[in-house]
Amino acid sequence: MDWVIGGGAIGAAAAVRLAQAGCKVGLVDPGDEQARASFGNAGQICPELSEPLASWGVALSAWKRLYAFGGPLDFRLSDVGFWGPWALRYLAACQGDRFRAGTAALAALQARTVPAWRELVTSIGGPDLLLDLPHAGVWESAESAARGLAGLKGADLGPASFRPLSEDETARLSAMFAGRPKGGAIFQGPVKLADPGETVRALHAAMRALGVEVRSGRVARLEPSAGAVTLHLDGGETIKAERVLIAAGARSGPLARQAGFTAPLVAERGYHLTYAEHDWPEGQGPVVFEDRGVFLTRHTSGVRMTGFTEIGRPDAPPDARKWATLERHVRELKVPVRGTPSRWMGCRPTLPDFLPAIGRKGPVLYAFGHQHIGMTLAAATAEAVVELAQANDTPERLKPFDLFRFS
């Protein structure tokens, strides 16, 4: 029997696809839905994000985005022992050859992003989980809009494309957001989820209907042996698995190391506010305020603002200043929301080269480290997991994501 560790979007999608492929599947789910990165993210499926953030352009301009200067990027200094070695590997991954190879590999995976999601939600009877609403990226000055559009012209957007906002579109968004946007772009190709949490719940319902056995708990330790893996749960229970898939997000690192892999993983902690009461216009797609580094979108559960890349330990306490900053953005942009928002903080699992880890060694398969695009790549990764399960080794197309690149 195959066991999946992790009940987020990637683990749940993989369990569904494995069961649909005829595998007997179990899943270990820690049960804390709101702790998952896939619960609290923006829910946009973004095939245009085909360039890894491990590049000299990003690295050399990072200081402009630091939280100390009003930006969205923050490093928890108390966790420097945790992320310091990762940062050195990140700089090594910025080298031109590695960046170009990473872009080619990520673009190839991204080519299946939207088709894989369409096929997945259709297969579970939930096509309405996916909405054809492209998003807009906007800037708050003519100068930053010109720079942003010029940067997009030279970027590898994979299967997606963009066009500048028309004058009418810019005027409508300016009227909606206190005159702030002065220009921007519409990304053609992306779609969005009606609600990320609702989507993961639908995947869980589908896998149960397919006969997937679900155990509650957290895997504290795994022991691989010839042709099998023993899982030790935190409650004392053990599970004997023929094969196991590590898909535990930011908590995958220790499990991967127990299986003999090098997995230099950090948590990129993100924050959100969700307002259940709002006057967001029907049919208005998500809006990214690029100068602020925040993403605004409407979900079934309400209007959500997401932001921040806070590098630190997964278990460190939230920084309440980040929510206060998001609330300030809401006020300044005059976002059409009311009432008191719910607050959330979650951890994006990120490897130094900003490529996911997808591969296998013997009975241990893994799929984690998808950084900001875990929800985007969940369906395509689930397809890759089925491919891994049907092979004796990591297939050639997935070799760029093999963890042996860090050995």
Legacy VTK file of the C-alpha trace (Angstrom):
# vtk DataFile Version 3.0
C-alpha trace
ASCII
DATASET POLYDATA
POINTS 407 float
0.000 0.000 0.000
1.221 3.516 -0.845
1.059 6.153 1.891
1.082 9.912 1.352
2.457 12.119 4.137
0.650 15.469 4.082
-2.937 16.547 3.452
-2.361 19.859 1.690
-3.085 20.521 -1.975
-0.109 18.547 -3.286
-0.573 15.543 -0.997
-4.344 15.413 -1.533
-4.073 15.843 -5.316
-1.412 13.115 -5.455
-3.584 10.751 -3.376
-6.507 11.325 -5.752
-4.434 10.735 -8.873
-2.714 7.631 -7.428
-6.093 6.151 -6.464
-7.494 6.959 -9.905
-4.476 5.156 -11.409
-5.442 2.001 -9.514
-3.076 2.238 -6.537
-4.179 1.320 -3.029
-3.529 4.529 -1.131
-3.477 5.840 2.436
-2.829 9.376 3.631
-1.532 10.685 6.953
-3.101 14.068 7.664
-2.116 16.211 10.669
-5.651 17.575 10.552
-4.921 21.271 11.106
-6.476 22.604 7.919
-5.647 26.242 8.604
-1.958 25.461 9.135
-1.576 24.462 5.486
-0.028 26.898 3.043
-2.704 25.743 0.591
-5.435 26.987 2.952
-4.328 30.597 3.120
-2.738 31.413 -0.229
-4.045 33.665 -2.981
-5.494 30.769 -4.990
-4.220 32.045 -8.338
-2.926 29.435 -10.795
0.067 31.223 -12.322
1.799 29.444 -15.222
3.665 32.667 -16.005
5.936 32.184 -12.965
8.484 30.130 -14.878
11.642 31.930 -13.790
13.072 30.749 -10.449
13.596 33.529 -7.916
17.183 32.311 -7.534
18.664 34.848 -9.957
21.185 37.660 -9.680
18.520 40.163 -10.709
16.355 39.197 -7.736
19.287 38.809 -5.335
20.882 42.178 -6.108
17.585 44.069 -5.846
16.385 42.283 -2.694
17.442 45.133 -0.398
14.788 47.363 -2.032
12.084 44.936 -0.885
13.235 44.572 2.729
10.607 45.027 5.426
12.855 47.558 7.160
12.404 49.809 4.101
8.660 49.197 3.826
8.845 46.158 1.559
7.463 42.604 1.821
10.741 40.715 2.380
11.878 39.954 5.922
14.489 37.704 7.521
13.926 36.666 11.123
17.299 37.510 12.653
16.716 35.139 15.570
16.511 32.315 12.999
19.737 33.176 11.163
21.257 29.833 12.139
18.372 28.197 10.307
18.328 30.222 7.097
21.987 31.323 6.925
23.308 28.118 5.264
20.281 28.155 2.956
21.154 31.722 1.873
24.653 30.638 0.822
23.163 27.862 -1.309
20.707 30.391 -2.737
23.540 32.625 -3.941
25.240 29.646 -5.570
21.968 28.817 -7.360
21.856 32.337 -8.848
24.691 31.501 -11.249
23.673 32.018 -14.870
23.873 28.412 -16.028
21.847 27.139 -13.069
19.258 29.872 -13.480
18.817 29.148 -17.190
18.560 25.404 -16.603
16.079 25.997 -13.774
13.940 28.255 -15.968
13.798 25.630 -18.735
12.834 22.886 -16.267
10.204 24.993 -14.484
8.699 26.220 -17.761
8.310 22.617 -18.939
6.467 21.723 -15.726
4.373 24.892 -15.904
3.201 23.967 -19.412
0.896 21.382 -17.784
-0.304 23.661 -14.975
-3.680 24.837 -16.265
-4.558 21.692 -18.294
-3.699 19.491 -15.296
-5.938 21.548 -12.995
-8.820 21.481 -15.457
-8.548 17.710 -15.804
-8.225 17.173 -12.040
-11.261 19.218 -10.995
-13.322 17.668 -13.798
-12.294 14.176 -12.689
-13.664 14.812 -9.179
-16.863 16.436 -10.415
-15.911 19.969 -9.427
-15.265 22.033 -12.572
-16.754 25.059 -10.804
-13.760 25.021 -8.445
-11.758 26.692 -11.230
-12.611 30.153 -12.577
-11.385 31.787 -15.784
-10.400 35.092 -14.200
-7.004 36.427 -15.280
-5.227 38.707 -12.862
-3.878 42.229 -13.214
-0.491 43.420 -12.019
-0.583 47.156 -11.316
1.876 49.873 -10.355
1.226 53.123 -8.514
3.388 55.473 -10.561
3.972 55.916 -14.273
7.692 55.320 -13.722
7.275 52.007 -11.892
4.675 50.896 -14.456
7.122 51.581 -17.288
9.867 49.626 -15.504
7.500 46.780 -14.693
6.195 46.425 -18.230
9.732 46.559 -19.622
10.740 43.765 -17.245
7.804 41.623 -18.358
8.826 41.986 -22.006
12.157 40.334 -21.222
10.825 37.651 -18.868
10.145 34.007 -19.636
6.429 33.662 -18.878
6.198 30.023 -19.895
2.804 29.233 -21.468
1.278 32.551 -20.345
1.364 35.998 -21.932
0.506 39.555 -20.953
-0.785 42.780 -22.422
-0.722 46.299 -20.972
-3.884 47.522 -19.269
-6.045 49.659 -21.519
-6.861 53.228 -20.498
-10.388 52.158 -19.594
-9.131 49.256 -17.459
-6.638 51.498 -15.684
-9.345 54.104 -15.031
-11.750 51.468 -13.648
-9.119 50.060 -11.266
-8.077 53.564 -10.230
-11.688 54.361 -9.378
-11.919 51.144 -7.365
-8.666 51.658 -5.446
-8.441 55.339 -4.487
-6.726 56.424 -7.706
-3.638 54.356 -6.925
-2.996 52.264 -10.071
-1.327 54.308 -12.807
-0.661 51.414 -15.172
-0.331 47.669 -15.289
-0.699 44.431 -17.183
-3.278 41.694 -17.652
-1.869 38.174 -17.592
-3.521 35.896 -20.116
-3.393 32.177 -19.381
-3.745 32.084 -15.575
-6.953 30.945 -13.906
-7.986 31.054 -10.258
-9.528 28.772 -7.699
-12.931 29.780 -6.366
-11.471 29.191 -2.899
-8.218 27.387 -1.977
-9.540 25.857 1.250
-12.719 24.708 -0.473
-10.619 23.096 -3.227
-8.517 21.092 -0.771
-11.669 19.971 1.041
-13.085 18.806 -2.300
-9.900 16.824 -2.975
-10.210 15.180 0.447
-13.830 14.244 -0.251
-12.819 12.820 -3.631
-10.002 10.695 -2.250
-12.267 9.266 0.446
-14.825 8.402 -2.230
-12.015 6.621 -4.090
-11.293 4.484 -1.023
-8.199 6.293 0.257
-7.621 5.442 3.918
-6.965 8.554 6.026
-5.140 8.461 9.358
-4.968 11.482 11.638
-1.594 12.440 13.055
1.838 13.693 12.159
4.688 11.466 11.000
7.459 11.957 13.535
9.913 9.554 11.894
10.248 7.289 8.908
12.514 4.280 8.457
13.157 3.075 4.915
14.303 -0.488 4.375
14.604 -2.810 1.400
11.309 -2.499 -0.420
9.326 -0.898 2.430
9.065 2.099 4.760
7.930 2.221 8.390
6.142 5.378 9.497
6.134 6.314 13.180
3.294 8.689 14.053
3.492 11.168 16.903
0.764 9.295 18.781
2.829 6.095 18.883
1.132 4.327 15.950
3.261 2.715 13.235
2.358 2.123 9.585
4.096 -0.285 7.226
4.133 1.119 3.690
5.283 -0.425 0.448
5.990 3.083 -0.800
5.679 6.523 0.753
5.305 10.003 -0.698
6.734 12.868 1.367
4.451 15.842 0.670
4.455 17.556 4.051
5.270 21.051 2.831
7.594 23.066 5.069
7.863 20.094 7.449
9.230 17.771 4.782
12.911 18.492 5.431
13.494 16.258 8.488
11.555 13.383 6.890
13.575 13.673 3.688
16.819 13.645 5.674
15.689 10.500 7.520
15.251 8.904 4.088
18.839 9.822 3.170
18.263 12.969 1.101
19.839 16.404 1.391
16.892 18.811 1.638
17.958 22.394 2.527
14.428 23.662 3.096
13.322 26.925 4.709
9.894 28.339 5.460
8.828 31.431 3.530
6.121 32.619 5.862
3.194 34.482 4.318
0.332 36.417 5.947
-3.230 37.159 4.941
-6.392 38.982 5.927
-9.785 37.740 4.739
-12.883 39.963 4.916
-16.188 38.086 4.798
-18.084 41.373 4.256
-17.255 43.232 1.056
-18.469 44.950 -2.119
-15.954 43.415 -4.519
-17.429 43.712 -8.048
-18.702 40.503 -9.597
-16.347 39.341 -12.351
-13.386 41.426 -11.162
-10.264 39.274 -11.208
-7.388 39.366 -8.716
-5.182 42.457 -8.538
-1.499 42.435 -7.580
-0.137 45.731 -6.259
3.439 45.210 -7.357
4.925 48.223 -5.545
3.511 46.965 -2.239
4.001 43.245 -2.828
0.378 42.390 -1.967
-2.236 40.311 -3.778
-5.969 41.062 -3.594
-8.580 38.543 -4.649
-12.142 37.465 -3.993
-12.764 33.929 -2.784
-15.953 32.153 -1.773
-14.951 32.887 1.823
-14.407 36.611 1.220
-11.944 39.168 -0.104
-8.381 38.242 0.759
-5.181 40.270 0.852
-1.989 38.218 0.984
1.558 39.401 1.376
5.054 39.042 2.812
7.965 36.714 2.371
9.272 36.180 5.875
12.222 33.770 6.012
12.413 31.772 9.242
11.477 28.635 11.117
8.055 27.096 10.482
7.181 27.065 14.192
8.235 30.636 15.046
5.354 32.800 16.327
3.604 35.150 13.878
4.736 38.766 13.650
1.612 40.849 14.347
3.207 43.862 12.633
2.683 42.109 9.278
-1.092 41.986 9.765
-1.059 45.641 10.841
0.793 46.512 7.622
-1.757 44.614 5.527
-4.556 46.503 7.291
-2.800 49.767 6.428
-2.656 48.727 2.756
-6.381 47.947 2.877
-7.122 51.436 4.242
-4.819 53.284 1.841
-6.162 51.436 -1.200
-9.756 51.830 0.040
-10.414 48.164 -0.687
-14.226 47.632 -0.713
-14.381 45.549 2.464
-16.082 45.885 5.842
-15.894 44.394 9.295
-13.103 42.608 11.107
-10.930 40.302 9.000
-9.691 36.840 9.902
-5.918 36.564 10.185
-3.638 33.771 8.985
0.054 32.978 8.749
1.431 29.959 6.895
4.698 28.571 5.570
5.735 28.137 1.954
8.380 25.372 1.659
11.332 26.703 -0.329
14.599 25.205 -1.570
17.614 27.425 -2.395
17.206 27.226 -6.187
13.444 27.871 -6.002
12.699 24.627 -7.828
10.458 21.966 -6.278
11.731 18.601 -5.096
10.076 15.852 -7.158
11.715 12.448 -7.383
12.237 9.075 -5.775
14.804 6.681 -4.379
13.570 3.139 -3.921
10.309 3.122 -1.948
10.545 6.821 -0.983
8.944 9.368 -3.312
8.842 13.085 -2.581
7.009 16.186 -3.799
7.615 19.357 -1.782
9.482 22.661 -1.896
7.135 24.424 -4.336
7.756 27.880 -2.765
5.166 30.460 -3.921
3.622 28.221 -6.576
2.549 25.140 -4.639
-1.132 25.584 -5.442
-0.235 26.459 -9.034
1.781 23.261 -9.508
-0.286 20.896 -7.358
-2.188 19.202 -10.194
0.851 18.928 -12.486
2.898 17.567 -9.578
0.207 14.963 -8.873
0.600 13.772 -12.465
4.359 13.574 -11.933
3.857 11.516 -8.761
1.857 8.931 -10.693
4.679 8.833 -13.238
7.192 8.310 -10.433
5.102 5.530 -8.921
5.015 3.711 -12.252
8.801 3.959 -12.798
11.772 2.409 -11.057
13.705 5.675 -11.009
13.104 9.392 -11.480
12.019 9.907 -15.122
14.326 12.026 -17.262
11.924 14.990 -17.473
11.848 15.202 -13.668
15.614 14.894 -13.120
16.065 18.692 -12.687
13.845 18.437 -9.588
15.673 15.455 -8.075
17.070 16.151 -4.585
20.390 14.658 -5.594
21.176 18.093 -7.052
22.016 19.149 -3.479
24.227 16.170 -2.635
LINES 1 408
407 0 1 2 3 4 5 6 7 8 9 10 11 12 13 14 15 16 17 18 19 20 21 22 23 24 25 26 27 28 29 30 31 32 33 34 35 36 37 38 39 40 41 42 43 44 45 46 47 48 49 50 51 52 53 54 55 56 57 58 59 60 61 62 63 64 65 66 67 68 69 70 71 72 73 74 75 76 77 78 79 80 81 82 83 84 85 86 87 88 89 90 91 92 93 94 95 96 97 98 99 100 101 102 103 104 105 106 107 108 109 110 111 112 113 114 115 116 117 118 119 120 121 122 123 124 125 126 127 128 129 130 131 132 133 134 135 136 137 138 139 140 141 142 143 144 145 146 147 148 149 150 151 152 153 154 155 156 157 158 159 160 161 162 163 164 165 166 167 168 169 170 171 172 173 174 175 176 177 178 179 180 181 182 183 184 185 186 187 188 189 190 191 192 193 194 195 196 197 198 199 200 201 202 203 204 205 206 207 208 209 210 211 212 213 214 215 216 217 218 219 220 221 222 223 224 225 226 227 228 229 230 231 232 233 234 235 236 237 238 239 240 241 242 243 244 245 246 247 248 249 250 251 252 253 254 255 256 257 258 259 260 261 262 263 264 265 266 267 268 269 270 271 272 273 274 275 276 277 278 279 280 281 282 283 284 285 286 287 288 289 290 291 292 293 294 295 296 297 298 299 300 301 302 303 304 305 306 307 308 309 310 311 312 313 314 315 316 317 318 319 320 321 322 323 324 325 326 327 328 329 330 331 332 333 334 335 336 337 338 339 340 341 342 343 344 345 346 347 348 349 350 351 352 353 354 355 356 357 358 359 360 361 362 363 364 365 366 367 368 369 370 371 372 373 374 375 376 377 378 379 380 381 382 383 384 385 386 387 388 389 390 391 392 393 394 395 396 397 398 399 400 401 402 403 404 405 406
